[in-house]
Amino acid sequence: MTTTRYDRRMYAVMNDRRAAAAYATVTRRRVLVGAHVALTVTGVGAWMFGPGLGPAVVLVAVMVPWILLTGLLNGSTCGLLELRGRMLDERQLVERDRVRALAHRITLWLLVAAVLGTAAYGFLADAPARAAVTPVLIGVFAAHWMMPLWVAGLRVRDELGDDES
């Protein structure tokens, strides 16, 4: 297969090491993933639960750092999830499959927890479960969407020669 100009440009962007210091160690990548999870939860929560100007401001304020953290996580994985398969070597293709499989299993358990939680809400609150379904579905959808990136960010190994500073 031939590579396109888009493929070459995305490969260059995803393998740009100018921000490598931000994700050079396991600890730094864990902090990035944790911050990304927190910003995702904040943004989804603001969008879901708050009509009006206040939540819109929160959502806009969260978007800029969320986008930057997404870029850092994609950079830390060298574009593992963003590049087309023809731009990845065999090792990267295997790792991408592993990341997707693990993210799928984690999301499965989140769905099980969501179903049980929604059922418990309906039983304990003596209310129709449908009141909890929409927020739970939106939350699980956001987790499903982001989980491969979070898993990939946590699975990246340090490059040889990096120290823990």
C-alpha positions in Angstrom: 0.0 0.0 0.0 1.1 3.5 -0.7 1.2 6.2 1.9 -0.5 9.5 1.4 0.6 13.0 2.2 -1.9 12.9 5.1 -0.4 9.6 6.4 3.1 11.1 6.3 2.0 14.4 8.0 0.1 12.6 10.8 3.1 10.3 11.3 5.3 13.4 11.7 2.9 15.1 14.1 2.4 11.9 16.2 6.2 11.3 16.4 7.2 14.9 17.1 9.3 14.7 20.3 9.4 18.4 21.3 6.9 17.7 24.2 8.5 14.4 25.2 9.6 15.7 28.6 5.9 16.0 29.6 5.4 12.2 29.2 9.0 10.9 29.5 8.3 8.7 32.6 5.7 6.4 33.8 4.7 8.7 36.6 4.3 11.7 34.3 2.1 9.6 31.9 0.0 8.4 34.9 -0.5 12.0 35.9 -1.5 12.9 32.3 -4.0 10.1 32.1 -5.4 11.0 35.6 -5.8 14.6 34.6 -7.4 13.7 31.3 -9.9 11.4 33.1 -10.7 14.2 35.5 -11.2 16.8 32.7 -13.3 14.3 30.8 -15.5 13.7 33.8 -15.8 17.4 34.5 -16.7 18.2 30.9 -19.2 15.5 30.5 -20.7 16.3 33.9 -21.0 20.0 33.0 -22.6 19.2 29.7 -25.0 16.6 31.1 -26.2 18.1 34.3 -26.2 21.8 33.8 -28.3 23.9 31.5 -27.4 27.5 31.4 -24.4 29.7 31.2 -22.4 28.3 34.1 -21.9 24.8 32.8 -21.2 26.1 29.3 -18.3 28.2 30.8 -17.0 25.2 32.6 -17.2 23.1 29.4 -15.3 25.8 27.4 -12.7 26.2 30.2 -12.2 22.4 30.3 -11.9 22.0 26.5 -8.5 23.7 26.0 -6.5 21.7 28.6 -8.4 18.5 27.6 -7.3 19.0 23.9 -3.7 19.6 25.0 -3.7 16.5 27.2 -5.2 14.5 24.4 -2.4 15.6 22.2 0.2 14.8 24.8 -1.3 11.3 25.3 -1.4 10.7 21.5 2.3 11.9 21.4 3.3 9.6 24.2 1.9 6.6 22.2 3.4 7.8 18.9 0.0 7.9 17.4 -0.8 4.2 18.2 -4.5 4.8 18.0 -4.6 7.7 15.5 -2.4 6.5 12.7 -3.7 4.2 10.0 -2.5 0.6 10.1 -0.2 1.0 7.1 1.8 3.5 9.1 2.5 1.2 12.0 5.0 -1.6 12.2 4.1 -5.1 13.3 5.0 -4.5 17.0 2.8 -1.4 17.0 -0.1 -3.2 15.3 0.1 -6.0 18.0 0.2 -3.3 20.8 -2.8 -1.5 19.3 -4.8 -4.7 19.3 -3.8 -5.4 22.9 -4.8 -1.9 24.0 -8.1 -2.1 22.2 -8.8 -5.6 23.7 -8.0 -4.4 27.3 -10.0 -1.2 26.8 -12.9 -3.3 25.6 -12.8 -5.5 28.7 -12.6 -2.5 31.0 -15.6 -0.9 29.2 -17.5 -4.2 29.5 -17.2 -4.1 33.3 -18.2 -0.4 33.3 -21.3 -1.4 31.4 -22.0 -4.2 33.9 -21.6 -1.7 36.7 -23.8 0.8 35.0 -26.6 -1.8 34.5 -26.3 -2.9 38.2 -26.2 0.7 39.4 -29.2 1.7 37.3 -31.1 -1.3 38.6 -30.1 -0.6 42.2 -31.2 3.1 41.8 -34.6 2.0 40.5 -35.0 -0.4 43.3 -33.7 1.7 46.2 -35.2 5.0 45.1 -38.5 3.4 44.2 -38.3 5.3 40.9 -38.3 4.3 37.3 -34.8 3.3 36.3 -35.2 5.4 33.1 -34.4 8.5 35.2 -30.9 7.3 35.6 -30.4 5.7 32.2 -29.5 8.8 30.2 -26.8 10.1 32.4 -25.3 6.6 32.9 -25.3 6.0 29.1 -23.6 9.3 28.4 -21.0 8.6 31.0 -20.3 5.1 29.8 -20.2 6.3 26.2 -17.6 8.9 27.1 -15.5 6.2 28.9 -15.9 3.9 26.0 -14.7 6.6 23.6 -11.6 7.6 25.7 -10.7 4.2 27.3 -8.3 3.1 24.5 -6.3 6.3 24.8 -6.2 6.0 28.6 -5.1 2.4 28.4 -2.5 3.2 25.7 -1.1 6.1 27.8 -0.7 3.8 30.8 0.8 0.9 28.8 3.6 2.9 27.1 7.1 1.9 28.1 9.8 4.4 28.8 12.2 4.9 26.0 15.7 3.6 26.5 18.0 6.2 28.1 15.2 8.1 29.9 15.6 8.7 33.6 12.9 9.1 36.2 13.4 12.9 36.7 
